Amino acid sequence: MDKDRAKICNIVSEMLDNQDKSGIFPTSTAYRKLEHLVESARIEAIGWTHAFCCSSLDRGNDPRLINAPDMLGQANKDLSV
């Protein structure tokens, strides 16, 4: 979570530090970077979920029987690095 917050803060700070001579902030650039950040997080989460399910199957476990909060907790640990 701290990693995500730092990325968001960097994007917003960059926008606020780069207003043009008329005082207009480059919001379209910031929005594009934020959209890319969200898209990247979705792709990473989908990839993690696929790998988690495949690993479970390789160990002989059925991923459908895994408690969802346990899986989400593990995803949060693994993806927050």
CNS distance restraints for C-alpha pairs under 8 A (distance, minus, plus):
assign (resid   1 and name CA) (resid   5 and name CA) 6.22 0.50 0.50
assign (resid   1 and name CA) (resid  80 and name CA) 6.02 0.50 0.50
assign (resid   2 and name CA) (resid   6 and name CA) 6.06 0.50 0.50
assign (resid   2 and name CA) (resid  80 and name CA) 7.69 0.50 0.50
assign (resid   3 and name CA) (resid   7 and name CA) 6.36 0.50 0.50
assign (resid   3 and name CA) (resid  80 and name CA) 6.75 0.50 0.50
assign (resid   3 and name CA) (resid  81 and name CA) 7.79 0.50 0.50
assign (resid   4 and name CA) (resid   8 and name CA) 6.24 0.50 0.50
assign (resid   5 and name CA) (resid   9 and name CA) 6.04 0.50 0.50
assign (resid   6 and name CA) (resid  10 and name CA) 6.09 0.50 0.50
assign (resid   7 and name CA) (resid  11 and name CA) 6.33 0.50 0.50
assign (resid   8 and name CA) (resid  12 and name CA) 6.25 0.50 0.50
assign (resid   8 and name CA) (resid  34 and name CA) 7.15 0.50 0.50
assign (resid   9 and name CA) (resid  13 and name CA) 5.83 0.50 0.50
assign (resid  10 and name CA) (resid  14 and name CA) 5.96 0.50 0.50
assign (resid  11 and name CA) (resid  15 and name CA) 6.32 0.50 0.50
assign (resid  11 and name CA) (resid  30 and name CA) 6.05 0.50 0.50
assign (resid  11 and name CA) (resid  33 and name CA) 7.01 0.50 0.50
assign (resid  11 and name CA) (resid  34 and name CA) 7.31 0.50 0.50
assign (resid  12 and name CA) (resid  16 and name CA) 6.20 0.50 0.50
assign (resid  12 and name CA) (resid  30 and name CA) 6.67 0.50 0.50
assign (resid  13 and name CA) (resid  17 and name CA) 6.00 0.50 0.50
assign (resid  14 and name CA) (resid  18 and name CA) 6.29 0.50 0.50
assign (resid  15 and name CA) (resid  19 and name CA) 7.00 0.50 0.50
assign (resid  15 and name CA) (resid  25 and name CA) 6.08 0.50 0.50
assign (resid  15 and name CA) (resid  26 and name CA) 5.72 0.50 0.50
assign (resid  15 and name CA) (resid  27 and name CA) 6.66 0.50 0.50
assign (resid  15 and name CA) (resid  29 and name CA) 7.75 0.50 0.50
assign (resid  15 and name CA) (resid  30 and name CA) 6.11 0.50 0.50
assign (resid  16 and name CA) (resid  25 and name CA) 6.30 0.50 0.50
assign (resid  18 and name CA) (resid  25 and name CA) 6.52 0.50 0.50
assign (resid  18 and name CA) (resid  26 and name CA) 7.06 0.50 0.50
assign (resid  19 and name CA) (resid  23 and name CA) 5.31 0.50 0.50
assign (resid  19 and name CA) (resid  24 and name CA) 5.14 0.50 0.50
assign (resid  19 and name CA) (resid  25 and name CA) 4.27 0.50 0.50
assign (resid  19 and name CA) (resid  26 and name CA) 6.39 0.50 0.50
assign (resid  20 and name CA) (resid  24 and name CA) 5.43 0.50 0.50
assign (resid  20 and name CA) (resid  25 and name CA) 6.54 0.50 0.50
assign (resid  20 and name CA) (resid  26 and name CA) 7.80 0.50 0.50
assign (resid  26 and name CA) (resid  30 and name CA) 6.55 0.50 0.50
assign (resid  27 and name CA) (resid  31 and name CA) 5.97 0.50 0.50
assign (resid  28 and name CA) (resid  32 and name CA) 6.11 0.50 0.50
assign (resid  29 and name CA) (resid  33 and name CA) 6.27 0.50 0.50
assign (resid  30 and name CA) (resid  34 and name CA) 6.10 0.50 0.50
assign (resid  31 and name CA) (resid  35 and name CA) 6.02 0.50 0.50
assign (resid  32 and name CA) (resid  36 and name CA) 6.20 0.50 0.50
assign (resid  33 and name CA) (resid  37 and name CA) 6.18 0.50 0.50
assign (resid  34 and name CA) (resid  38 and name CA) 6.30 0.50 0.50
assign (resid  35 and name CA) (resid  39 and name CA) 6.11 0.50 0.50
assign (resid  36 and name CA) (resid  40 and name CA) 5.98 0.50 0.50
assign (resid  37 and name CA) (resid  41 and name CA) 6.21 0.50 0.50
assign (resid  38 and name CA) (resid  42 and name CA) 6.26 0.50 0.50
assign (resid  39 and name CA) (resid  43 and name CA) 6.28 0.50 0.50
assign (resid  40 and name CA) (resid  44 and name CA) 6.10 0.50 0.50
assign (resid  41 and name CA) (resid  45 and name CA) 6.07 0.50 0.50
assign (resid  42 and name CA) (resid  46 and name CA) 6.15 0.50 0.50
assign (resid  43 and name CA) (resid  47 and name CA) 6.16 0.50 0.50
assign (resid  44 and name CA) (resid  48 and name CA) 6.07 0.50 0.50
assign (resid  45 and name CA) (resid  49 and name CA) 6.11 0.50 0.50
assign (resid  45 and name CA) (resid  75 and name CA) 7.88 0.50 0.50
assign (resid  45 and name CA) (resid  79 and name CA) 7.84 0.50 0.50
assign (resid  46 and name CA) (resid  50 and name CA) 6.23 0.50 0.50
assign (resid  47 and name CA) (resid  51 and name CA) 6.21 0.50 0.50
assign (resid  48 and name CA) (resid  52 and name CA) 5.99 0.50 0.50
assign (resid  48 and name CA) (resid  75 and name CA) 7.32 0.50 0.50
assign (resid  49 and name CA) (resid  53 and name CA) 6.16 0.50 0.50
assign (resid  49 and name CA) (resid  75 and name CA) 7.93 0.50 0.50
assign (resid  50 and name CA) (resid  54 and name CA) 6.17 0.50 0.50
assign (resid  51 and name CA) (resid  55 and name CA) 6.00 0.50 0.50
assign (resid  52 and name CA) (resid  56 and name CA) 6.14 0.50 0.50
assign (resid  53 and name CA) (resid  57 and name CA) 6.21 0.50 0.50
assign (resid  53 and name CA) (resid  63 and name CA) 5.48 0.50 0.50
assign (resid  54 and name CA) (resid  58 and name CA) 6.13 0.50 0.50
assign (resid  55 and name CA) (resid  59 and name CA) 6.28 0.50 0.50
assign (resid  56 and name CA) (resid  60 and name CA) 6.43 0.50 0.50
assign (resid  56 and name CA) (resid  61 and name CA) 5.05 0.50 0.50
assign (resid  56 and name CA) (resid  62 and name CA) 6.44 0.50 0.50
assign (resid  56 and name CA) (resid  63 and name CA) 5.88 0.50 0.50
assign (resid  57 and name CA) (resid  61 and name CA) 5.11 0.50 0.50
assign (resid  57 and name CA) (resid  62 and name CA) 5.91 0.50 0.50
assign (resid  57 and name CA) (resid  63 and name CA) 6.85 0.50 0.50
assign (resid  62 and name CA) (resid  66 and name CA) 7.23 0.50 0.50
assign (resid  66 and name CA) (resid  70 and name CA) 7.33 0.50 0.50
assign (resid  66 and name CA) (resid  71 and name CA) 6.96 0.50 0.50
assign (resid  67 and name CA) (resid  71 and name CA) 6.46 0.50 0.50
assign (resid  68 and name CA) (resid  72 and name CA) 6.08 0.50 0.50
assign (resid  69 and name CA) (resid  73 and name CA) 5.99 0.50 0.50
assign (resid  70 and name CA) (resid  74 and name CA) 6.28 0.50 0.50
assign (resid  71 and name CA) (resid  75 and name CA) 6.15 0.50 0.50
assign (resid  72 and name CA) (resid  76 and name CA) 6.10 0.50 0.50
assign (resid  73 and name CA) (resid  77 and name CA) 6.35 0.50 0.50
assign (resid  74 and name CA) (resid  78 and name CA) 6.08 0.50 0.50
assign (resid  75 and name CA) (resid  79 and name CA) 5.79 0.50 0.50
assign (resid  76 and name CA) (resid  80 and name CA) 5.77 0.50 0.50
assign (resid  77 and name CA) (resid  81 and name CA) 7.03 0.50 0.50
